[in-house]
């Protein structure tokens, strides 16, 4: 397959008479079938899945969140399908209606949905949160119940092994199903050189592991990059490839239909890549269309209900954990830490909302959907731009204080009236900032002003990645900007966390063990330094994590792991102590750490950090849940 790669580019503007005749014939045939009752409707079933990264702690999910990468990736395709208005020529996916407010307010935090006879868009998602025997059985049952024509899967690298198993089960249960895979793992492992006809395919990519037989051929297409419009384009091509006699996708028809659409319409907006993964060849379609404006994209929650409940946000009167929506106003991190897969370089460039007012509109929309709290998932809130943060917080604070009659009609409509406005006034939210943003790139008084504005706009929580308290470690990872003699990283961490705490905000922190230069002494230095901040009640939450290798990060190359990553074998021996750390599996954790080090980190952080530690210890899988079938 990888020995025969074809890269295709189409500028658009060329309409084939044969294509127009095909479209017309399909429309006519479908109209006749509907009129004569041979078909009850024109929609075929479709399912979307977020492949889980084992995040189960002693039987309870720890901060699972909503599958925002999946929701965002589907946003354009789902909106266009719901609105339709000729978007689909004939047959169309079964995304026909958005969930109403009553449905949104009734859902629990469980990721499982009941697929009804006439599902709303939220009910077409399978979100198992953890991949175990029970999840596999539920997936098999859902496949048999719905018999989807298309399955869409989103996966980060540590979940890729489970994504392949999810795809394999779909192929086994529904032989005619068409499987499309996207997500960060595909983003990092399958790319096209801009302006060239060269594919960069990493050894751990979906294409590579199917090509050399490490896994069966269970994925028909991949989509990577800024794929919002590309996925919509591919969905239209696949819909046109559904055989009107059998009702199933004819895989051999997808490529000519995709090329027909590209010849007519040209490349999709943004920078992305579609690959069709035939048994004998790969056909790749780089999309280098107009630059994306994030504010023009549908909001991820338009089609999906808010299910997250974050324990950091509770009702002051009842103690009840609040329904928490995820928000993003930028796509990547402006900094270049060598261990991180969220850098702007890997995302194809930094983009953020072009207007802060759009951020306020998004907040009001989510509150109208039932959100009681929000967490901004931006790697750095508003990319760390204080001007944007100030403008956003000033407007949001003003809207929260305004009477209904004083509000912009559009915002009031998004809130859904007085009930939504009441929720907005009680709204809590959190965001991520960095040590460097707070005390390295700005004067203390500038950061103090911003923190006050955030608090006045409803912010109650700030999350900071401190990574390590060891200078010998931090000097190697492209963090700790604007260094000053006599002021080491640990001092800057203390200054930043103390500053946030002094402005009445709770402080959460992420700690990452296993970076370059890590030793048992540096591990002790970090555990002790964080313990001191906990004892002084500066830190409210500390999350211990282990460096795991993402395919495209510099540290993966530096440590010589690019060709060694196994993100495809489903039944690895994911034993203790690996299960105590999210994303950690044997063979993909930092080579600077031994198993003894992992045990030591787990035991010492549990002992010294106590209840402040955010524990994310998943329950191990049975040896091979496939036997459950």
C-alpha positions in Angstrom: 0.0 0.0 0.0 2.7 2.5 1.0 4.7 1.4 -2.0 2.0 2.9 -4.2 1.0 6.4 -3.0 -0.8 8.9 -5.3 -1.1 12.6 -4.3 -3.9 14.5 -6.1 -4.7 18.2 -6.2 -7.7 19.8 -7.9 -8.0 23.6 -8.3 -11.8 23.4 -8.8 -14.0 25.1 -11.4 -14.2 22.1 -13.7 -17.7 20.6 -13.9 -17.9 17.2 -15.6 -21.1 16.6 -17.6 -20.9 13.0 -16.6 -20.9 14.0 -12.9 -23.9 16.2 -13.4 -25.8 13.4 -15.1 -24.9 11.1 -12.3 -26.3 13.5 -9.7 -29.5 14.0 -11.6 -30.0 10.3 -12.1 -29.5 9.6 -8.4 -31.9 12.4 -7.4 -34.6 11.0 -9.8 -34.1 7.5 -8.6 -34.3 8.5 -4.9 -37.5 10.6 -5.5 -39.1 7.6 -7.1 -38.1 5.2 -4.3 -39.5 7.6 -1.7 -42.7 8.2 -3.6 -43.3 4.5 -4.0 -42.5 3.7 -0.4 -39.4 1.6 -1.3 -37.5 3.8 1.1 -39.0 5.2 4.3 -36.6 8.2 4.3 -33.4 9.3 2.7 -31.1 9.2 5.8 -28.7 6.4 6.6 -27.4 5.6 10.1 -24.0 6.9 11.1 -22.1 6.6 14.4 -19.2 8.7 15.8 -16.8 7.4 18.4 -14.1 9.0 20.7 -11.6 6.2 21.3 -10.9 6.3 25.1 -7.6 6.7 26.9 -8.0 4.5 29.9 -9.0 7.2 32.5 -10.7 5.1 35.1 -9.8 5.3 38.8 -11.0 2.5 41.1 -14.3 2.3 39.2 -14.9 6.0 38.8 -14.0 8.2 35.9 -11.7 11.0 36.9 -12.4 14.3 35.1 -13.5 12.6 31.9 -14.7 15.7 30.2 -16.6 15.8 26.9 -15.1 14.5 23.7 -14.4 18.0 22.3 -11.9 16.9 19.7 -14.7 14.7 18.2 -17.4 17.3 18.6 -15.3 20.0 17.0 -14.2 17.8 14.1 -17.9 16.9 13.3 -19.2 20.4 13.8 -19.3 21.6 10.1 -20.4 18.2 8.7 -23.2 17.8 11.2 -24.5 21.4 10.8 -24.5 21.0 7.0 -26.4 17.7 7.3 -29.0 19.1 9.7 -29.6 22.2 7.5 -29.1 20.3 4.3 -30.9 22.5 1.8 -29.4 20.6 -1.1 -26.0 20.1 0.5 -26.5 16.4 0.0 -27.6 15.4 -3.5 -29.7 12.4 -2.5 -29.0 10.1 0.4 -27.6 11.8 3.6 -26.3 10.8 7.0 -28.8 10.5 9.8 -27.9 13.8 11.4 -31.3 15.4 11.1 -32.0 17.5 14.2 -30.1 19.1 17.1 -31.0 18.2 20.7 -33.5 20.5 22.3 -33.1 22.2 25.6 -35.2 19.6 27.5 -32.9 16.8 26.2 -29.8 18.8 27.0 -30.9 19.5 30.6 -31.9 15.8 31.2 -28.6 14.1 30.3 -26.3 12.6 32.9 -22.6 12.5 32.9 -22.4 9.0 31.4 -21.0 9.0 27.9 -23.4 6.3 26.7 -26.4 7.3 24.8 -29.6 5.5 23.8 -29.9 5.4 20.1 -33.6 6.0 19.3 -35.5 5.3 16.1 -35.1 9.0 15.2 -31.9 10.0 17.0 -30.9 13.6 17.5 -27.3 14.4 16.7 -26.1 13.8 20.2 -27.5 10.3 20.3 -25.3 9.2 17.3 -22.2 9.4 19.5 -20.5 6.5 21.3 -18.3 7.8 24.1 -17.2 4.8 26.3 -14.6 6.8 28.4 -12.7 3.5 29.0 -12.1 0.5 26.8 -12.9 -2.6 28.7 -15.1 -5.8 28.4 -18.3 -3.9 29.1 -17.5 -1.1 26.6 -16.7 -3.6 23.9 -20.0 -5.5 24.5 -22.0 -2.2 24.4 -20.2 -1.3 21.2 -21.1 -4.6 19.6 -24.7 -4.3 20.7 -24.9 -0.7 19.3 -23.5 -1.9 16.0 -26.0 -4.7 15.7 -28.9 -2.4 16.7 -28.1 0.5 14.4 -26.2 -1.1 11.5 -24.3 2.1 10.6 -23.2 2.8 7.0 -20.3 5.0 8.3 -18.4 5.0 11.5 -16.2 8.0 12.4 -13.5 7.6 15.0 -11.4 10.3 16.7 -8.2 9.2 18.5 -5.1 10.6 20.2 -2.0 8.5 20.2 -2.5 6.6 23.5 -6.0 5.8 22.3 -5.0 4.6 18.8 -4.8 1.0 19.8 -8.4 1.1 21.0 -9.5 3.0 17.9 -8.2 0.2 15.8 -10.1 -2.3 17.9 -13.2 -0.3 17.6 -12.8 -0.2 13.9 -12.1 -3.9 13.7 -15.2 -4.7 15.6 -17.3 -2.5 13.3 -15.9 -4.3 10.3 -16.5 -7.7 11.8 -20.1 -7.0 12.8 -21.0 -4.8 9.8 -18.9 -5.9 6.8 -20.2 -3.1 4.6 -19.4 -0.3 7.1 -17.1 2.5 5.9 -14.6 3.6 8.6 -13.1 7.1 8.8 -10.4 7.8 11.3 -9.2 11.3 12.5 -7.8 13.0 15.5 -4.4 14.0 16.9 -2.7 10.7 16.2 -3.5 11.0 12.5 -2.5 14.7 12.6 0.9 13.8 14.0 1.7 10.7 11.8 0.2 11.4 8.4 1.0 14.8 6.7 1.7 16.2 3.3 4.6 18.6 2.7 3.0 22.0 1.9 3.0 22.7 -1.8 4.6 19.4 -2.6 3.3 15.9 -3.5 5.2 14.1 -0.7 3.5 12.3 2.2 5.2 12.1 5.6 4.0 8.8 7.1 5.4 8.0 10.6 6.1 4.3 11.5 3.3 4.5 14.2 0.7 5.9 11.7 -2.5 4.1 10.9 -1.4 3.7 7.3 2.0 2.1 8.3 0.7 -0.4 10.8 -2.0 -1.6 8.3 0.5 -1.7 5.5 3.0 -4.0 7.2 0.4 -6.2 8.7 0.8 -5.2 12.3 -3.0 -4.7 12.3 -5.7 -5.7 9.8 -7.0 -3.3 7.2 -9.8 -1.8 9.2 -9.8 1.9 8.2 -11.0 3.1 4.8 -10.0 6.8 5.1 -8.2 9.2 7.3 -8.6 12.9 7.8 -5.9 15.1 9.4 -5.1 18.7 10.0 -7.8 21.5 10.0 -10.3 18.9 8.8 -13.6 20.6 9.7 -14.6 21.2 6.0 -12.6 18.3 4.7 -14.6 15.8 6.7 -17.8 17.4 5.4 -16.4 17.0 1.8 -15.5 13.3 2.4 -18.9 12.7 3.9 -20.6 14.0 0.8 -18.4 11.8 -1.4 -19.2 8.8 0.7 -22.9 9.6 0.6 -22.8 9.7 -3.2 -21.1 6.3 -3.0 -23.9 4.6 -1.2 -25.5 2.1 -3.6 -29.1 2.9 -4.1 -30.0 -0.8 -4.5 -28.2 -2.2 -1.5 -28.0 0.9 0.7 -24.3 0.2 1.5 -21.2 2.2 0.6 -19.4 1.0 -2.5 -15.8 1.7 -1.5 -14.5 1.8 -5.1 -16.9 4.7 -5.8 -15.6 7.0 -3.1 -12.5 8.0 -4.9 -14.2 9.1 -8.2 -16.9 10.9 -6.3 -14.4 12.7 -4.1 -12.5 13.8 -7.2 -15.7 14.9 -8.9 -16.5 17.2 -6.0 -13.0 18.5 -5.9 -12.9 19.2 -9.6 -16.2 21.2 -9.2 -15.7 22.9 -5.9 -11.9 23.0 -5.3 -10.1 22.4 -2.1 -11.8 22.7 1.3 -10.9 25.7 3.6 -8.0 25.3 5.9 -4.9 23.0 5.7 -5.8 19.3 5.9 -5.3 15.9 4.3 -7.7 13.2 3.2 -6.3 9.8 2.5 -8.2 6.8 1.0 -6.6 3.6 2.2 -7.2 1.0 -0.5 -5.7 -2.5 0.0 -3.1 -1.9 -2.7 -2.6 1.9 -2.9 -3.0 5.1 -1.0 -4.7 8.1 -2.6 -4.0 11.4 -0.8 -5.8 14.7 -1.3 -4.1 17.7 0.3 -6.5 20.5 1.0 -4.9 24.0 0.9 -7.9 26.2 0.8 -8.7 29.6 2.2 -7.3 30.3 5.7 -9.7 29.3 8.5 -11.3 31.9 10.8 -12.2 30.0 14.0 -15.1 32.3 14.6 -16.8 31.1 11.4 -16.9 27.5 12.6 -20.0 26.1 14.4 -19.6 25.7 18.1 -18.9 22.1 19.1 -21.9 21.9 21.5 -24.4 23.0 18.9 -25.0 19.4 18.0 -24.1 17.7 21.3 -25.2 17.9 25.0 -22.9 19.0 27.8 -22.2 16.0 30.1 -19.1 17.0 31.9 -19.1 17.5 35.7 -15.8 18.9 37.0 -15.4 18.5 40.8 -13.5 21.8 40.9 -16.8 23.6 40.2 -19.5 23.1 42.8 -22.7 24.9 43.7 -22.0 27.0 46.8 -25.4 26.3 48.4 -25.9 22.6 47.6 -22.3 21.3 47.0 -23.5 19.7 43.8 -20.9 19.4 41.1 -21.8 21.6 38.2 -22.4 20.9 34.5 -19.2 22.1 32.9 -18.7 23.0 29.3 -15.4 23.1 27.5 -14.5 26.2 25.5 -11.6 26.9 23.1 -10.9 30.3 21.6 -7.5 29.3 20.2 -6.2 26.2 18.5 -2.7 25.7 19.8 0.0 26.8 22.2 2.2 29.7 21.2 5.3 28.2 22.9 7.5 25.4 21.8 8.1 23.0 24.7 9.8 20.0 23.3 7.6 17.4 24.9 4.2 18.9 23.9 2.0 18.0 21.0 -0.1 21.1 21.3 2.4 23.6 19.9 1.5 25.9 17.1 4.1 24.3 14.9 2.5 20.9 15.0 -1.0 22.5 14.6 0.0 24.3 11.4 0.1 27.7 12.9 -1.5 29.5 15.8 -5.1 30.7 15.3 -7.5 32.2 17.8 -10.9 33.9 17.7 -10.5 37.1 15.7 -12.8 39.0 18.0 -13.1 38.7 21.8 -16.9 39.4 21.4 -17.1 36.0 19.7 -15.8 34.5 22.9 -18.5 36.2 24.9 -21.1 34.9 22.4 -19.8 31.4 22.7 -20.1 31.6 26.5 -23.7 32.8 26.3 -24.5 30.1 23.8 -23.1 27.4 26.2 -25.0 28.8 29.2 -28.1 28.7 27.0 -27.4 25.0 26.5 -27.4 24.5 30.2 -23.8 25.1 31.2 -23.3 26.0 34.9 -19.5 26.3 34.7 -16.9 26.5 31.9 -13.3 25.5 31.5 -11.2 27.1 28.7 -9.2 24.3 27.2 -6.8 26.7 25.3 -3.3 25.6 26.1 -2.9 29.2 27.2 -6.0 31.3 27.8 -6.4 33.6 24.7 -2.9 32.5 23.8 -1.6 34.5 26.7 -2.5 37.9 25.1 -3.3 40.2 27.9 -5.2 42.7 25.7 -7.5 39.9 24.5 -8.0 38.6 28.0 -8.8 42.1 29.3 -11.3 42.8 26.5 -13.0 39.5 26.9 -13.3 39.7 30.7 -14.5 43.3 30.7 -17.3 42.5 28.2 -18.3 39.2 30.0 -18.3 40.9 33.3 -20.6 43.6 31.9 -23.0 41.1 30.5 -23.2 39.2 33.8 -24.1 42.3 35.6 -26.6 43.7 33.0 -30.4 43.6 33.3 -32.2 41.6 30.7 -33.5 44.8 29.0 -29.9 46.0 28.7 -28.5 43.0 26.9 -27.8 42.7 23.2 -30.7 40.8 21.6 -28.4 38.2 20.1 -26.8 37.4 23.5 -30.2 37.2 25.2 -31.5 34.9 22.5 -28.4 32.6 23.0 -29.0 32.5 26.7 -32.6 31.4 26.2 -34.1 34.1 28.3 -34.2 34.8 32.1 -33.2 31.2 33.2 -30.1 31.4 31.1 -29.3 34.9 32.3 -29.6 33.6 35.9 -27.2 30.8 35.1 -24.8 33.3 33.6 -24.8 35.4 36.7 -23.8 32.4 38.8 -21.4 31.0 36.2 -17.9 29.9 37.4 -15.1 29.2 35.0 -11.5 28.3 34.8 -8.6 28.7 32.4 -5.0 27.7 31.8 -2.1 30.1 32.2 1.7 29.6 32.4 4.4 30.6 34.8 6.1 32.5 32.1 3.0 34.4 31.1 2.3 35.5 34.7 5.8 36.3 36.0 8.2 36.1 33.1 6.7 38.1 30.2 4.7 40.6 32.2 5.3 42.9 35.2 3.6 41.7 38.5 1.1 44.7 38.4 0.1 43.8 34.8 -0.6 40.2 35.8 -2.4 41.4 38.9 -4.8 43.5 36.8 -5.6 40.6 34.5 -6.3 38.2 37.4 -8.6 40.8 39.0 -10.5 41.1 35.7 -10.7 37.4 35.3 -12.1 37.0 38.9 -14.7 39.8 38.3 -15.9 38.0 35.2 -16.5 34.8 37.1 -13.2 33.0 37.0 -12.6 30.9 40.1 -9.8 28.6 39.0 -6.5 28.8 37.1 -4.5 25.7 36.0 -0.8 26.0 35.5 1.7 23.5 34.0 4.7 23.7 36.3 6.2 20.4 34.9 9.2 20.2 37.2 10.7 22.1 40.1 14.2 21.1 39.1 16.4 23.6 37.2 18.5 20.9 35.6 15.3 19.6 34.0 13.6 22.9 33.1 16.7 24.2 31.3 16.3 21.5 28.6 12.7 21.8 27.5 12.4 25.3 26.0 10.4 26.7 28.9 11.5 29.2 31.6 11.7 32.3 29.3 13.6 35.5 30.2 15.9 33.9 32.7 17.4 36.1 35.4 20.5 35.3 37.5 19.5 34.2 41.0 15.8 33.6 40.1 15.5 29.9 39.2 12.4 28.1 37.8 11.2 27.0 41.3 11.2 30.6 42.4 9.1 31.6 39.4 6.7 28.8 40.1 6.2 30.0 43.6 5.8 33.6 42.4 3.2 32.7 39.8 1.1 30.3 42.0 1.2 32.7 44.9 0.1 35.6 42.7 -2.9 33.7 41.4 -3.8 32.6 44.9 -3.5 36.1 46.3 -6.2 37.3 43.9 -8.8 34.9 45.3 -8.5 32.2 42.7 -7.9 28.5 43.3 -4.7 27.0 41.7 -4.4 23.7 39.9 -1.1 22.4 38.7 0.3 19.8 36.3 3.6 18.1 37.1 5.4 16.0 34.5 8.0 13.5 35.4 10.5 12.0 32.9 11.7 15.0 31.0 15.3 15.3 29.8 17.7 15.3 32.7 15.3 13.6 35.1 17.0 11.7 38.0 15.8 10.4 41.3 17.3 13.5 42.9 15.3 15.8 40.5 12.1 13.7 41.2 12.6 14.3 44.9 13.2 18.0 44.3 9.9 18.3 42.4 7.9 16.3 44.9 9.3 18.3 47.8 8.8 21.6 46.1 5.2 20.9 45.3 4.6 19.5 48.8 5.8 22.8 50.2 3.4 24.8 48.1 0.6 22.4 49.2 1.5 22.8 52.9 1.4 26.6 52.5 -2.0 26.2 50.9 -0.9 27.9 47.7 -1.8 24.9 45.5 -5.3 23.4 45.6 -4.7 20.5 43.1 -1.5 18.8 41.9 -1.7 16.3 39.0 1.3 13.9 38.7 1.9 12.8 35.1 4.5 10.7 33.3 6.1 11.8 30.0 4.7 9.6 27.2 5.9 10.0 23.7 3.7 11.6 21.1 4.9 10.8 17.6 5.7 14.3 16.3 7.3 15.9 19.4 11.0 16.8 19.4 11.6 14.8 22.6 10.4 11.6 20.9 13.2 12.1 18.3 15.7 13.2 20.9 15.1 10.0 22.9 15.3 7.8 19.7 11.7 6.6 20.1 10.2 7.5 16.7 10.6 4.0 15.2 9.8 2.2 18.5 6.4 3.5 19.5 3.7 0.8 19.8 0.3 2.6 19.7 -1.4 -0.3 17.8 -1.2 -3.5 19.9 -4.5 -3.6 21.8 -3.7 -5.9 24.7 -0.4 -4.7 26.1 0.4 -5.6 29.6 -0.8 -2.3 31.1 -0.1 -3.2 34.6 0.7 -1.3 37.8 2.4 1.2 38.2 1.7 2.4 34.6 -2.1 2.4 35.3 -1.6 5.1 37.9 -0.8 7.7 35.3 -3.0 8.8 32.4 -1.7 7.8 28.9 1.2 5.7 30.4 1.8 2.3 28.8 4.9 0.1 28.8 7.1 1.0 25.9 5.9 4.6 25.4 6.9 6.2 28.7 10.1 8.2 29.2 13.3 6.2 28.8 14.7 8.3 31.7 12.4 6.5 34.1 12.5 2.9 35.3 9.5 1.0 36.7 11.0 1.5 40.2 10.8 5.3 39.5 7.2 5.0 38.5 6.4 3.2 41.7 8.4 5.8 43.7 6.6 8.7 42.0 3.2 7.1 42.6 3.8 6.2 46.3 5.6 9.5 47.2 3.1 11.8 45.6 0.3 9.8 47.2 1.9 10.0 50.6 3.1 13.6 50.5 0.5 15.3 48.4 -2.5 13.6 50.0 -6.0 14.6 49.0 -4.6 17.5 46.9 -3.2 14.9 44.4 -5.5 14.4 41.3 -5.5 10.6 41.1 -6.1 9.2 37.6 -5.5 5.5 38.1 -7.3 3.3 35.6 -8.5 -0.2 36.3 -6.5 -2.7 34.1 -8.1 -4.5 31.2 -8.7 -8.2 31.3 -5.9 -10.1 29.4 -7.9 -10.1 26.2 -11.5 -8.9 26.2 -12.0 -10.3 22.7 -12.7 -13.6 24.4 -15.9 -12.0 25.6 -17.4 -12.4 22.2 
